[in-house]
Amino acid sequence: DFREWCEKHPGKPFPVSVALGADPATILGAVTPVPDSLSEYAFAGLLRGNRTELVKCRGNDLQVPATAEIILEGVIHPGEMADEGPYGDHTGYYNEVDSFPVFTV
């Protein structure tokens, strides 16, 4: 999504919303590899047994889980990078220091 945004909107900040405190099905859906034909929200709904209710963010046009406890809204400025790591990844492996886009709240 970020690369597509940068190609379609050169130099413009990429809107980002981060949901904290979502229900377990949504959290699992976010980290489980699913086919491109199935969204993470749809997968979470299958796990939960009902659809994931989404609401529009206050500061951008993105949608987030309605039951999340906290929503962080911000942007990623194209070209703004910072080193991150080393840290243990959710996959169970240890990642080395690498450069990643900066999320500005």
PyMOL commands that set and color helices and strands:
alter all, ss='L'
color gray80, all
select helices_A, chain A and resi 2-8+24-31+40-48
alter helices_A, ss='H'
color red, helices_A
select strands_A, chain A and resi 14-20+54-56+63-65+70-84+87-88+94-95+98-104
alter strands_A, ss='S'
color yellow, strands_A
deselect
rebuild
show_as cartoon
